[in-house]
């Protein structure tokens, strides 16, 4: 259980939201899967129900989660970047460097998709948020 500092300048709901956001970024909470119930989050953080709801509302305003009435709150899937292959383009996947993992906020085990263009341009994208589309 993460310690919530009730005397900190950061409001308690933001401390809860920041911890859940880290859990999403590290892959503990997966895209399109539900967050734990409000009751579970209350118990985990030792906070009131309204605090959990405010934290979830904050995460929703950031586009990280969405609430489906009667079903729960789900982690939003990241935006998908579509790559359309061009002549001379090389596209491949590989594990990220430490710097790429940090910059892209990748969870453990997520690879990157690399698109090397004929003109020398290189684009590195999170493998779980990129797709190759042949038209």
C-alpha positions as CSV (number, residue, x, y, z in Angstrom):
1,X,0.0,0.0,0.0
2,X,1.4,3.4,-1.0
3,X,1.5,5.9,1.8
4,X,-0.8,8.9,1.3
5,X,0.5,12.1,3.0
6,X,-2.6,13.9,4.3
7,X,-0.3,16.9,5.3
8,X,1.3,17.3,1.8
9,X,0.6,20.3,-0.4
10,X,-0.6,17.9,-3.1
11,X,-4.3,17.1,-2.5
12,X,-5.0,13.5,-1.5
13,X,-7.1,12.8,-4.6
14,X,-4.1,13.9,-6.8
15,X,-1.8,11.6,-4.8
16,X,-4.2,8.7,-5.5
17,X,-4.6,9.7,-9.2
18,X,-0.8,10.0,-9.6
19,X,-0.2,6.5,-8.2
20,X,-2.9,5.0,-10.4
21,X,-1.4,6.8,-13.4
22,X,2.0,5.3,-12.6
23,X,0.3,1.9,-12.4
24,X,-1.1,2.4,-15.9
25,X,2.2,3.6,-17.3
26,X,4.1,0.7,-15.9
27,X,1.5,-1.8,-17.2
28,X,0.1,-2.9,-13.9
29,X,-3.2,-1.8,-15.2
30,X,-3.6,-2.8,-18.9
31,X,-5.4,-0.9,-21.7
32,X,-9.1,-1.9,-22.1
33,X,-9.1,-3.7,-18.7
34,X,-11.0,-2.4,-15.7
35,X,-9.4,-0.6,-12.8
36,X,-10.0,-2.2,-9.4
37,X,-13.3,-1.4,-7.8
38,X,-13.8,1.9,-5.8
39,X,-14.0,-0.2,-2.6
40,X,-10.7,-1.9,-3.4
41,X,-9.1,1.5,-4.2
42,X,-10.5,3.0,-0.9
43,X,-8.9,0.1,1.0
44,X,-5.6,0.3,-0.9
45,X,-5.1,4.0,-0.2
46,X,-7.0,4.3,3.0
47,X,-9.2,7.1,1.7
48,X,-12.9,8.0,1.4
49,X,-15.1,7.0,-1.5
50,X,-15.4,10.6,-2.7
51,X,-11.6,10.9,-2.8
52,X,-11.4,7.8,-5.1
53,X,-14.1,9.2,-7.3
54,X,-12.4,12.5,-7.6
55,X,-9.1,10.8,-8.5
56,X,-10.9,8.7,-11.2
57,X,-12.5,11.9,-12.5
58,X,-9.1,13.5,-12.7
59,X,-7.7,10.6,-14.6
60,X,-10.7,10.7,-17.0
61,X,-10.1,14.4,-17.6
62,X,-6.5,13.4,-18.7
63,X,-7.9,10.8,-21.1
64,X,-6.4,7.9,-19.2
65,X,-9.6,6.1,-18.1
66,X,-13.2,6.0,-19.0
67,X,-16.2,5.1,-16.8
68,X,-19.0,2.9,-18.2
69,X,-22.1,3.2,-16.0
70,X,-22.9,-0.2,-14.4
71,X,-19.6,-1.8,-15.7
72,X,-16.7,0.1,-14.1
73,X,-13.8,2.3,-15.0
74,X,-11.5,1.1,-17.8
75,X,-8.0,2.0,-18.8
76,X,-8.2,3.7,-22.2
77,X,-6.1,2.2,-25.0
78,X,-3.4,4.6,-26.2
79,X,-3.9,6.4,-29.4
80,X,-2.7,4.3,-32.3
81,X,-0.3,5.8,-34.9
82,X,-0.7,4.3,-38.3
83,X,2.4,3.8,-40.5
84,X,1.8,3.5,-44.3
85,X,4.9,1.9,-45.8
86,X,6.6,3.9,-48.5
87,X,9.1,2.7,-51.2
88,X,12.5,2.0,-49.6
89,X,11.1,2.1,-46.0
90,X,12.3,-0.4,-43.5
91,X,10.0,-1.2,-40.6
92,X,10.9,-3.5,-37.7
93,X,10.4,-4.1,-34.0
94,X,13.0,-4.3,-31.2
95,X,13.3,-3.8,-27.5
96,X,13.5,-0.2,-26.6
97,X,16.7,1.5,-25.3
98,X,16.4,2.7,-21.7
99,X,16.1,6.3,-23.0
100,X,13.3,5.3,-25.4
101,X,11.4,3.4,-22.7
102,X,11.6,6.4,-20.4
103,X,10.7,9.0,-23.1
104,X,7.8,7.0,-24.5
105,X,6.5,5.9,-21.0
106,X,6.6,2.2,-22.0
107,X,5.5,-0.5,-19.6
108,X,7.8,-3.5,-19.0
109,X,8.0,-5.8,-21.9
110,X,6.7,-3.4,-24.5
111,X,8.8,-3.2,-27.7
112,X,9.1,-0.3,-30.1
113,X,8.3,-0.2,-33.8
114,X,10.9,1.6,-35.8
115,X,10.3,3.1,-39.2
116,X,13.4,4.0,-41.2
117,X,12.5,6.1,-44.3
118,X,14.5,6.1,-47.5
119,X,15.5,9.8,-46.8
120,X,17.2,8.8,-43.6
121,X,14.3,9.8,-41.2
122,X,13.7,7.5,-38.3
123,X,10.5,7.3,-36.3
124,X,10.4,5.2,-33.1
125,X,6.9,4.4,-31.7
126,X,5.5,2.3,-28.9
127,X,4.8,-1.1,-30.3
128,X,1.5,-1.4,-28.5
129,X,0.3,1.9,-30.0
130,X,1.4,1.6,-33.6
131,X,0.1,-0.3,-36.6
132,X,1.3,-0.9,-40.1
133,X,-1.4,-0.4,-42.7
134,X,-1.0,-1.7,-46.3
135,X,-3.4,-0.1,-48.7
